[in-house]
Amino acid sequence: MTTALQIARSGLDALDHRMKTISNNLANVSTTGFKRDRANFAALMYQDDRNPGAASGADTQYATGLGTGTGVRIAGTERIHTQGNMITTDNALDLAIDGAGFFAVQLADGTVGYTRDGGFKLSATGEIVTASGQRLAQPLVIPDGASQVVISPDGIVTASLPGQAAPVEVGQLQLTRFLNPSGLMPIGDNLYRETAGSGPPTLGVAGQAGMGQIRQGMLEGSNVSTVQELVDMIETQRAYEINAKVINAADEMGRYVVQNV
């Protein structure tokens, strides 16, 4: 038989996980392209002493059952992929995705990672890389001496070169999207990996077939709402206090029974 102490403890464990989730959201409120997490809960099994509809007499039935819940557990942590605010930087290599999609980058182990952080830089060889030095999965190189790099909403990259009257197209930056972006695995450094839950990646042109558009000179801010997280934090704290009081009350009731019965 599950006791009130055990039920309340399951509540404390679940609420502790939710508080950690809220803390991580608040810690990343200024992280470029960060997507907030939400802790989801599920009730544990019920201990049923009587099922609804059980016979209560020769020709009568109980309208309701008689059962007791056994607590709660964390069902999962869901990443909310809503759009973050656009932050203007006027840096030619700062790119924000307005809509669905990710930038695909080459990881050190040879696999592909995905990010919404478009704070790109130029490497010593002219390649467009992330702030941590990862190359794009489809490498783009800006020619030496190029000036006024322009990236259109559909990802076409042009640059003005010495001796050229008109800008020269140097490549096209494509985006990747997933059927279930919440199924991607975060690996740190603003990067995600593909999983069976996310589905396979779909590569495409920005602004077409459900892909978002690329905004040059901008970065996508975190989608964390400080006000909402503070409200959730207060709610979690109050619920934690109530469950702690249940533990104290159940303990006092148990001691009373031992001492007086």
C-alpha positions as CSV (number, residue, x, y, z in Angstrom):
1,M,0.0,0.0,0.0
2,T,1.4,3.4,-1.0
3,T,1.4,5.8,1.9
4,A,0.7,9.5,1.9
5,L,4.4,10.0,2.7
6,Q,5.4,8.2,-0.5
7,I,2.8,10.1,-2.6
8,A,4.0,13.5,-1.3
9,R,7.6,12.5,-1.9
10,S,6.9,11.7,-5.5
11,G,5.4,15.2,-5.7
12,L,8.6,16.8,-4.3
13,D,10.8,14.8,-6.7
14,A,8.7,15.9,-9.7
15,L,8.5,19.6,-8.6
16,D,12.3,19.6,-8.0
17,H,12.8,18.5,-11.6
18,R,10.4,21.3,-12.7
19,M,12.3,23.9,-10.7
20,K,15.6,22.7,-12.4
21,T,13.9,23.2,-15.8
22,I,12.8,26.7,-14.9
23,S,16.2,27.5,-13.6
24,N,17.8,26.4,-16.9
25,N,15.3,28.5,-18.9
26,L,16.1,31.6,-16.8
27,A,19.9,31.0,-17.1
28,N,19.5,30.9,-20.9
29,V,17.3,33.9,-21.2
30,S,20.0,35.8,-23.2
31,T,21.3,32.7,-25.1
32,T,21.0,33.2,-28.9
33,G,18.4,30.8,-30.4
34,F,17.7,29.1,-27.1
35,K,14.3,27.2,-26.9
36,R,12.7,26.9,-23.5
37,D,11.9,23.6,-21.9
38,R,8.7,22.5,-20.2
39,A,8.4,19.7,-17.7
40,N,5.4,17.4,-18.3
41,F,3.9,15.3,-15.6
42,A,2.0,12.0,-15.5
43,A,0.0,10.4,-12.7
44,L,1.2,7.1,-11.3
45,M,-0.9,3.9,-11.2
46,Y,-4.1,3.9,-9.1
47,Q,-4.8,1.4,-6.4
48,D,-8.4,0.5,-7.0
49,D,-10.4,-1.1,-4.3
50,R,-13.6,-1.0,-6.3
51,N,-14.2,-0.4,-10.0
52,P,-16.9,1.9,-11.3
53,G,-20.0,-0.1,-12.2
54,A,-19.2,-2.9,-9.7
55,A,-22.2,-4.6,-8.2
56,S,-23.5,-2.9,-5.0
57,G,-26.5,-5.2,-4.6
58,A,-28.5,-7.9,-6.4
59,D,-29.5,-5.5,-9.2
60,T,-27.7,-2.3,-8.5
61,Q,-24.2,-0.9,-9.3
62,Y,-21.8,1.7,-7.9
63,A,-21.8,4.8,-10.0
64,T,-18.2,5.6,-9.0
65,G,-15.2,3.6,-8.2
66,L,-13.0,3.6,-5.0
67,G,-9.4,4.1,-5.7
68,T,-6.3,6.0,-4.5
69,G,-3.7,7.6,-6.7
70,T,0.0,6.7,-5.9
71,G,1.6,9.9,-6.9
72,V,3.2,11.7,-9.9
73,R,6.2,11.3,-12.1
74,I,8.0,13.3,-14.7
75,A,6.7,12.2,-18.1
76,G,9.3,14.1,-20.1
77,T,10.9,17.5,-20.8
78,E,9.5,19.1,-23.9
79,R,11.4,21.8,-25.9
80,I,9.1,24.5,-27.1
81,H,10.2,25.6,-30.6
82,T,8.3,28.9,-30.9
83,Q,10.0,31.9,-32.6
84,G,12.3,34.1,-30.5
85,N,12.5,37.8,-30.8
86,M,14.7,39.2,-33.7
87,I,17.6,41.3,-32.5
88,T,19.2,43.7,-34.9
89,T,23.0,43.6,-34.9
90,D,23.9,45.0,-38.4
91,N,26.7,42.4,-38.6
92,A,26.7,40.9,-42.1
93,L,27.4,37.4,-40.8
94,D,24.7,37.4,-38.1
95,L,21.8,35.4,-39.5
96,A,18.4,34.7,-37.9
97,I,15.9,32.2,-39.2
98,D,12.4,33.7,-39.3
99,G,10.2,30.6,-39.2
100,A,11.0,26.9,-39.2
101,G,14.4,25.4,-39.8
102,F,18.0,25.0,-38.6
103,F,21.5,25.7,-39.8
104,A,23.4,22.4,-40.4
105,V,27.0,22.4,-39.2
106,Q,29.8,19.8,-39.3
107,L,30.7,18.5,-35.9
108,A,34.2,17.4,-34.8
109,D,33.3,13.7,-35.0
110,G,32.1,14.0,-38.6
111,T,28.4,14.0,-37.9
112,V,26.0,16.8,-38.5
113,G,24.6,19.1,-35.8
114,Y,21.8,21.6,-36.1
115,T,21.5,25.1,-34.6
116,R,19.3,28.2,-34.5
117,D,22.3,30.3,-33.4
118,G,23.3,32.2,-36.5
119,G,26.2,34.2,-35.0
120,F,28.7,33.2,-37.8
121,K,32.3,34.2,-38.3
122,L,34.9,33.9,-41.0
123,S,37.7,31.4,-40.5
124,A,41.3,32.1,-41.5
125,T,40.6,30.4,-44.9
126,G,37.4,32.5,-45.5
127,E,34.9,29.7,-44.6
128,I,31.7,30.7,-42.8
129,V,31.9,29.0,-39.3
130,T,30.1,29.1,-36.0
131,A,31.5,31.0,-33.0
132,S,33.0,27.6,-31.9
133,G,34.6,27.0,-35.3
134,Q,32.2,24.4,-36.8
135,R,32.0,24.6,-40.6
136,L,28.6,24.6,-42.3
137,A,27.6,21.1,-43.5
138,Q,27.6,22.6,-47.0
139,P,30.7,24.8,-46.8
140,L,30.6,28.4,-48.0
141,V,33.8,30.2,-48.6
142,I,34.0,34.0,-49.0
143,P,36.8,34.9,-51.5
144,D,39.8,36.8,-50.3
145,G,39.3,40.6,-50.6
146,A,35.6,40.4,-50.8
147,S,33.5,43.2,-49.4
148,Q,29.9,43.9,-48.7
149,V,28.7,40.3,-48.3
150,V,24.9,40.1,-48.8
151,I,22.8,37.1,-47.9
152,S,19.3,37.2,-49.3
153,P,16.1,35.8,-47.5
154,D,16.4,32.6,-49.6
155,G,20.1,32.2,-48.6
156,I,21.9,33.3,-51.8
157,V,25.3,34.7,-50.8
158,T,26.8,37.4,-52.9
159,A,30.0,39.5,-52.4
160,S,31.6,42.4,-54.1
161,L,35.1,41.5,-55.4
162,P,37.9,43.8,-56.5
163,G,37.8,44.3,-60.3
164,Q,34.2,43.1,-60.6
165,A,31.5,45.7,-61.4
166,A,28.6,43.6,-60.1
167,P,28.4,41.4,-57.0
168,V,29.4,37.8,-57.5
169,E,27.3,34.9,-56.2
170,V,29.5,32.6,-54.0
171,G,26.9,30.1,-52.9
172,Q,23.6,29.4,-51.3
173,L,22.9,28.8,-47.6
174,Q,20.2,26.1,-47.2
175,L,18.2,25.3,-44.2
176,T,17.1,22.0,-42.6
177,R,13.9,21.2,-40.8
178,F,12.4,18.3,-38.9
179,L,8.9,16.9,-38.6
180,N,9.3,16.9,-34.8
181,P,12.0,19.4,-33.7
182,S,11.1,18.7,-30.1
183,G,12.6,15.3,-30.6
184,L,16.1,16.6,-31.3
185,M,18.7,15.9,-28.7
186,P,20.5,19.0,-27.3
187,I,24.3,18.4,-27.0
188,G,25.3,21.8,-25.7
189,D,26.9,24.8,-27.4
190,N,23.5,25.7,-28.9
191,L,23.6,22.5,-31.0
192,Y,21.2,19.6,-31.5
193,R,21.5,16.0,-32.9
194,E,19.0,14.1,-35.0
195,T,17.2,11.3,-33.2
196,A,14.6,8.7,-34.1
197,G,12.1,10.9,-32.3
198,S,12.9,14.0,-34.5
199,G,12.6,12.1,-37.8
200,P,15.0,12.5,-40.6
201,P,16.3,16.0,-41.7
202,T,14.7,17.7,-44.7
203,L,17.1,20.0,-46.6
204,G,15.6,22.9,-48.6
205,V,15.8,26.5,-49.8
206,A,14.9,29.1,-47.2
207,G,11.4,30.5,-47.7
208,Q,10.2,27.5,-49.6
209,A,8.3,24.3,-48.7
210,G,7.7,25.3,-45.1
211,M,11.2,26.7,-44.5
212,G,11.7,30.0,-42.7
213,Q,13.5,32.9,-44.3
214,I,17.0,34.1,-43.5
215,R,17.3,37.6,-42.0
216,Q,20.8,39.1,-42.4
217,G,22.2,41.4,-39.7
218,M,19.9,39.9,-37.1
219,L,20.1,37.2,-34.4
220,E,17.2,35.2,-32.9
221,G,16.9,35.7,-29.2
222,S,15.8,33.2,-26.7
223,N,12.0,32.4,-26.6
224,V,12.1,32.4,-22.8
225,S,9.6,34.8,-21.2
226,T,11.1,36.0,-17.9
227,V,7.7,36.9,-16.5
228,Q,6.2,33.5,-17.3
229,E,9.2,31.7,-15.8
230,L,8.9,33.7,-12.6
231,V,5.2,32.9,-12.4
232,D,6.0,29.2,-12.9
233,M,8.7,29.4,-10.3
234,I,6.4,30.8,-7.7
235,E,3.7,28.2,-8.5
236,T,6.3,25.4,-8.2
237,Q,7.6,26.8,-4.9
238,R,4.1,26.9,-3.4
239,A,3.3,23.4,-4.6
240,Y,6.6,22.2,-3.1
241,E,5.8,23.8,0.2
242,I,2.3,22.2,0.2
243,N,3.8,18.7,-0.5
244,A,6.3,19.2,2.3
245,K,3.4,20.1,4.7
246,V,1.7,16.9,3.6
247,I,4.8,14.9,4.6
248,N,4.8,16.6,8.0
249,A,1.1,16.0,8.5
250,A,1.3,12.4,7.5
251,D,4.3,11.9,9.9
252,E,2.4,13.4,12.8
253,M,-0.7,11.3,12.0
254,G,1.5,8.2,12.0
255,R,3.1,9.0,15.3
256,Y,-0.3,9.7,16.9
257,V,-1.5,6.3,15.8
258,V,1.6,4.6,17.2
259,Q,1.3,6.4,20.6
260,N,-2.4,6.3,21.1
261,V,-3.8,3.2,19.3
